[in-house]
Amino acid sequence: MKKIQFYYYCLYNLVYKDGWGLQDPQGSRALPFEQRPLLVFTFGIWLWTFVIRTFLAKLIKIDYSVVIFPNGEVLFLILYWGISYFYFVDNGRYLDLIAEFRLVDKKVQRKTCIYILIFSFLLPVFLLTILLWVR
């Protein structure tokens, strides 16, 4: 769980920039800073579940349309967002994470952000492309 908290902090600090981002004007429709990492987490987890469901559909040889739940996709996104929101934002845990990880070197934070973005988005898209191409 400590790694997930560190990943959240690194993504949060990428946007937050040690407090400097809070001075920028924020539009009324913009996501608050503490919810922006949740967006990355939510879509990353959703992509991975999509890859796993596609792989299982290929493995079991079922029709691909069974993998995509017409109403369930939105439910997955809302479920992931809700779990992350109540864990990090609603109880103020992100403030504790700032205090805990603020002394971590910036290079380590940037490397971690790059790894998160690669493994959350690029790798699942690559795997999906291969799975659909093999079809």
Stockholm file with secondary structure:
# STOCKHOLM 1.0

chainA/1-135         MKKIQFYYYCLYNLVYKDGWGLQDPQGSRALPFEQRPLLVFTFGIWLWTFVIRTFLAKLIKIDYSVVIFPNGEVLFLILYWGISYFYFVDNGRYLDLIAEFRLVDKKVQRKTCIYILIFSFLLPVFLLTILLWVR
#=GR chainA/1-135 SS CHHHHHHHHHHHHHHHGGGGGGGSCCCTTSCCGGGHHHHHHHHHHHHHHHHHHHHHHHHHTCCGGGTSCTTHHHHHHHHHHHHHIIIIIITCHHHHHHHHHTTSCHHHHHHHHHHHHIIIIIHHHHHHHHHHHHC
#=GC SS_cons         CHHHHHHHHHHHHHHHGGGGGGGSCCCTTSCCGGGHHHHHHHHHHHHHHHHHHHHHHHHHTCCGGGTSCTTHHHHHHHHHHHHHIIIIIITCHHHHHHHHHTTSCHHHHHHHHHHHHIIIIIHHHHHHHHHHHHC
//
